[in-house]
Amino acid sequence: MFSHMMVGSNDLDKSKIFYDAIFEAMGGRAGIVDPKGRLLYIHNGTFFLVTKPIDGEPASMGNGMTIGFAMETPEQADAWHAAGAAAGGKPIEDPPGWRENPMQRLYLAYLRDPDGNKLCALHSEK
């Protein structure tokens, strides 16, 4: 359904440190800088980009927006969370762990990136 996700950043160097850490923690590769100066991450057939806003205005987080990254195991989600926190991210909400709802059991870990964007590592129990 989705082709890609993109977030804005006011400091691409700081964002590269953070996003390289979380993508590598989930088995991906460090990002590359594309010809337009954006950070590009390709993992499991999807694209994630980080860019300075094209309109020249400061980047700001989307209030109420969350970007979720699929994890293969709870341990991978924990590694993602630890790597992101060590690379300038801010742990938010409850600590990483299992959450239950009437439909399924999920392992969730939340961070804000250096620009305040809300991210989630999600492992779904099958």
C-alpha positions in Angstrom: 0.0 0.0 0.0 2.8 2.4 0.9 5.7 3.2 -1.4 7.8 5.3 1.1 7.9 7.4 4.2 9.8 10.7 4.5 10.4 13.0 7.5 11.9 16.4 7.7 15.0 17.3 9.5 16.8 20.5 10.5 20.1 18.7 11.0 20.8 15.9 8.5 24.2 15.0 10.1 22.5 14.4 13.5 19.6 12.5 11.7 22.1 10.3 9.8 23.7 9.2 13.1 20.3 8.4 14.6 18.7 6.7 11.6 21.9 4.7 10.7 21.9 3.3 14.2 18.2 2.2 14.2 18.3 0.8 10.7 21.5 -1.2 11.4 19.9 -2.5 14.6 17.1 -4.0 12.6 19.4 -5.5 10.0 19.5 -2.7 7.5 22.3 -0.6 6.1 23.5 2.9 6.8 21.8 5.5 4.7 23.2 7.1 1.6 22.8 10.7 0.4 20.9 10.9 -2.8 21.6 13.6 -5.5 19.0 15.9 -3.9 20.9 15.8 -0.6 18.3 13.6 1.2 19.2 10.6 3.3 17.9 7.4 1.7 17.3 4.1 3.5 16.2 1.0 1.7 15.2 -2.0 3.8 12.9 -5.0 3.0 11.8 -3.5 -0.3 10.7 -0.2 1.2 12.1 3.4 1.2 12.6 5.8 4.1 13.9 9.3 3.5 15.0 12.2 5.6 15.2 15.6 4.1 15.3 19.3 4.7 11.9 20.7 3.9 11.7 21.8 0.2 9.8 24.9 1.1 12.8 26.3 3.1 10.8 26.4 6.3 12.1 24.6 9.5 11.2 20.9 9.8 8.6 20.1 12.4 7.1 16.9 13.7 3.7 15.8 12.7 1.5 15.9 15.8 -0.3 12.7 16.1 1.8 11.0 13.5 3.7 7.8 14.2 6.0 5.9 11.8 6.1 2.2 12.6 9.0 -0.2 11.7 8.2 -3.9 11.5 10.5 -6.0 13.7 11.1 -9.8 13.4 11.5 -10.3 17.2 11.1 -8.5 20.5 14.9 -8.6 20.8 15.3 -6.8 17.6 12.8 -4.1 18.8 14.9 -3.8 22.0 18.1 -3.4 20.0 16.4 -0.8 17.8 15.3 1.1 20.8 18.7 1.0 22.5 20.6 2.0 19.4 18.2 4.9 18.8 18.4 6.1 22.4 22.2 5.9 22.2 22.3 7.8 18.9 20.4 10.9 20.1 16.8 9.6 20.2 14.5 10.1 23.1 12.6 7.1 24.6 8.9 8.0 25.1 5.7 6.5 26.4 5.9 3.2 28.2 9.2 1.2 28.2 9.5 -1.4 25.4 7.3 -4.3 26.1 4.2 -6.4 25.3 0.8 -4.6 24.8 -2.4 -6.6 24.5 -5.7 -5.6 22.8 -8.7 -7.8 22.0 -7.3 -8.5 18.5 -3.6 -9.3 19.1 -0.6 -9.1 21.2 2.1 -6.6 20.2 5.6 -5.8 21.3 6.2 -2.1 21.0 9.1 0.3 21.6 8.8 4.1 21.0 11.3 6.8 20.3 11.4 10.4 19.1 14.1 11.1 16.5 16.4 14.2 17.0 13.8 16.4 15.3 10.9 15.1 17.4 9.3 12.6 14.9 7.5 9.8 16.7 8.8 6.3 15.7 7.7 2.8 16.8 9.3 -0.6 16.6 6.5 -3.2 16.4 6.6 -7.0 16.6 3.3 -8.8 16.2 2.9 -12.1 17.9 1.4 -14.5 15.4 
